[in-house]
Structure formats: structure tokens, C-alpha cells
Amino acid sequence: MPAAKPTVFVVDDDVSVRESLEMLIEAAGWRPELFASAQAFLERAPVAVPHCLVLDISLPGLNGLDLQKQLVALRPELPIIFITGHGDVPKSVQAMKAGAVEFLTKPFADAVLIEAIRSSLERSRNFLSESAEVQGLKERFSSLTQREQQVMKLVVDGLLNKQIGGELGISEITVKAHRGKVMHKMKADSLPSLVKMAAKLGVPPAKA
């Protein structure tokens, strides 16, 4: 089954701009979704494919910067490319400080926007990949028994089997057995690999 096309959201109250961007985005091989207002976009559920937002800064009602503020709180992973017909430097600085990927002044070259979208989609793709990896790690960690989780935390803290046994009041042989199950269930092929997994999971140290 072919992978779903990346989605490029466009929020602009000018229908002619929306239509021209729709054709440009489709020609580049992505799927456009068009919105005439910020409020309409907020009602759109998040998607699970690489995506980004091309956002006009001057909108009726909720403007582009106000929408960005809401999205930073609601969907901080969403890359935003601002477009505007007015070269407003303070607004540009404000948008970029808030995390915008790009700020383009109309009229802009198609190639410039396409490159900004491509960069944004790559950023989104990396985020989704990282999120999927962390979710997988969470599921593996939750499959560990309480004792195995305790052993894992002590292992990544750098304790030897004998020391772990002393901490938990169990034999070194039992520690080795638990450790083997941890490595198997977490699909870790080495101690450094397990340490990296623990870091991505934000597993707190066993001993504060």
C-alpha cells in the first residue's frame, strides 16, 4: 500500500491565492487542504502524515499571528510558513521568534515557497518518526514487570549485577535473568542501546 501523500494546509482569505497555491502544491506531488479562516483550520483534526501550514498573516477575525500562538500550545510540532502582502518587519520577527519556519512576502517565487514547504515537511516527517519510535518504546517498557523496570533503571544507572542484587535484595543470578528479559523485551542489543532508550523515554534514575 503506497504511503499517504504529505498534506500542505493553506489558510488565506483570498480565494485566488488559495486556488493558485492549490495548483502549485498538487503539481509538487503533495495534497493541499484549503481554509478561508483561522477558525476553520482550528476545527481540522491533526493528521498522521507529514504536514505543514502555509499561513497568511492578515486574516479576518483571528489573524495569522494569533493562530500561531494557539498552535504553539496545541500543536507545537506543526511547521508554519507565513505569507503576507505587506513587508512588516516587526511581525516577521515576532513570527520567527515564535517558531515559524519561513516568512515570505507576496509576490514570492514559486520555487522559494516549494523549498520552504519541502523543508517543513521533512521536519514534520522527522517528528512523526521520532514520536512513533518513542511510542513503541513506551509500549515495550510497559510490558516489563515492576521488577524488570527496577532492574532496567539500575542497569542504566551503571550498576553491576552484584550491586543491583544488593539494592533489590535478590541474587546475582536472578538479576542476570531479569536483565536478559529486559534486553529481550526492549529489543536492545547492547547496554548503550538500552541507555539511549531510557533517555528517550525519560526514565528517571532508580536512585535520586
Number of C-alpha atoms within 10 A of each C-alpha: 3 4 6 11 13 21 21 23 21 27 25 25 18 13 12 10 13 19 14 10 20 19 12 17 22 13 10 11 11 20 17 22 16 20 20 17 22 23 15 11 17 14 8 11 7 10 9 12 15 23 28 26 24 24 26 26 26 17 20 13 10 14 16 23 21 14 18 24 15 12 16 16 9 11 12 13 16 23 26 28 24 24 24 21 13 13 13 11 10 9 16 21 12 12 23 16 10 14 17 21 20 20 24 20 15 11 10 12 10 12 10 12 20 14 11 20 25 18 16 25 23 16 19 21 17 13 15 17 13 13 12 12 14 16 13 13 19 16 12 15 21 13 14 17 13 11 13 21 19 17 24 27 21 21 22 22 16 13 14 14 19 14 16 23 19 13 14 13 10 12 14 16 12 12 24 16 11 20 18 14 16 24 17 12 17 23 14 16 10 9 13 11 15 20 19 13 21 21 12 14 15 10 15 12 14 14 8 4
